[in-house]
Amino acid sequence: MSPRGFCLNKVFDRKKKRLVEEIIDGKIVLSMRAIYQSKVGLGIMDKGAKELLQSISEKQGKKMNTTESAKDIPAFLKFFKDQINMAEVKYPLYHFKTFNEFFIRELKPGARPVAFAGRDDVAVCAADCRLMAFNTVEESVRFWIKGKKFSLRGLLGNVPCSDAFVGGTLVIFRLAPQDYHRFHFPVSGKIEQIVDIPGCLYMVNPIAVNSKYCNVFTENKRSVSIISTSDFGKVAFVAIGATMVGSITFNKKKGDYVQKGDEFGYFSFGGSTVICVFEKDSIALDKDLLAYSARSIETLVSVGMQLGVSVRKRTELPLPDIKNITIV
């Protein structure tokens, strides 16, 4: 049973190998359904609410950067007491002078081991998040993304090499507010470009993503990075802003050579999403991730967990055991 006033969203915890419940405020769920799951709600959005969301997000972002906001940290930790492990955090609680400093907290070295660290032909998860993985963009639309106008071209905008990803593999990393909000490279290679695309600030919760009335991933503010690799060809890394996300900050730049698992940047206060697109037939995603995604169930993963193996190298590695996992 869920606590009074709250709803439960079930996700598969890859580490614990079982379904777990994610608590969401029931009032927020009802509000999101009213807005994103109805023509009337989206009609209201088109008549000025998009600008209102932008304004609210900017004001909230500023508020979370004030010293006064630090008093909200204990209540936040209490609400997510089973989902935030302070023992992993690099600095003690008193170090954080604002809520946003805590929100973009760093972890201790070694807190997120990188799978097969010496093997660039093994891709890893880019964030602590709820993950959906699909062999093709078409599968993602069939099982998860319901926006009628969603397309790869719409997601990547006018990035010159976007044609390279036609028929490619798509992975969605959804970060919730309680998550570690720094994102990392899933592959090793060179950053060829980073392109900013302006847009809205819709929520990235499944209720919004599953709406047939809006296209969260192609309408939201986002930054598209193209990483050139030896083992996977080109990889598109799309950092997507959302409601209450004040900014997307990168600590790497165009031309940098990076290693998988390296920190790429962070999202300021709010929920947010990263989408990675691989070229067609370049990666064999782990079977357990595909199995749950095909059932429209998100998988809870951590930075550095194995994501898939390069098809080009045809590497044989021990993949996560799914024989004893019951798909419900």
Helices and strands as residue ranges (DSSP letters): E 6-13, E 18-25, H 26-36, H 39-44, I 45-49, H 50-63, G 67-72, H 73-79, G 86-88, G 93-95, H 99-103, E 122-124, E 129-134, H 137-143, H 152-156, G 162-165, E 169-175, E 182-184, E 189-197, H 206-209, H 216-219, E 222-228, E 234-240, E 248-250, E 257-258, E 263-267, E 272-278, E 283-285, H 287-293, E 299-301, E 306-310
